[in-house]
């Protein structure tokens, strides 16, 4: 029977198997090399110093704090869970996160089980003072639910413990003034996560509202649902030198093992000073190791594929062509 090249889509099954075996590590490590660079965005949200979504990028103070999910959403990792980040401002350092467990206008007077939002106190993240907290259907046997001005006049020493039922936000819920129906609402600022947890023990649900700057800034303040989390931007001489465009315009990062400062450069190995400092002898070898491994595996893959081609030609010359049919003559294993 004459050999017909069009009768087979992949020449020989054994050759296909050899090709996959030798080329798979090359593609895998190439992907690893690409992942070693610092991504500058997640979805539509820009990622800049002090944050990083790739290990070794940004400041070690915020290591593993932000995660870019497989669906392209930026998430903040805290002890109470992972929360989607809506926006980040670097000029006025803060981020806005959403908590799907909090009450929303769509819930109305149907309250779902919720959990208190918390931050790790060892990080450089803090809950903003621009947040207000509303609690719904609280037990008045356990929680002091009264108009705060009147209560403070009567009991000034206990003023901080009251949940203000006459607050502006309770009377003007953003976006849904009448959503609660006959349910009660009061405003209280928890002093700590523990006090928030205690409030939720005796209240049906809660919501966080932050005040964003409106069109007529700075006097115009607009309430919106969400949690404002403030952060610090650590400023060091090393980082300023690294970011200086006259000195190479690198990105501030750190060694993943020692957490010491590194200037991440595009054209050369990462250095401990700045990208144009050619006298720097200390370099970060992580990217070099990955790139070197890719090069080595690429060479090995090329040799392996060449050997596979030679072996395939030898088998093809000695055995009949039986594409799609495995026989004792063309079986490799």
Order of alpha helices (4+ residues) and beta strands (2+ residues): alpha-beta-beta-beta-beta-beta-beta-beta-beta-beta-alpha-beta-alpha-beta-alpha-beta-beta-beta-alpha-beta-beta-beta-beta-alpha
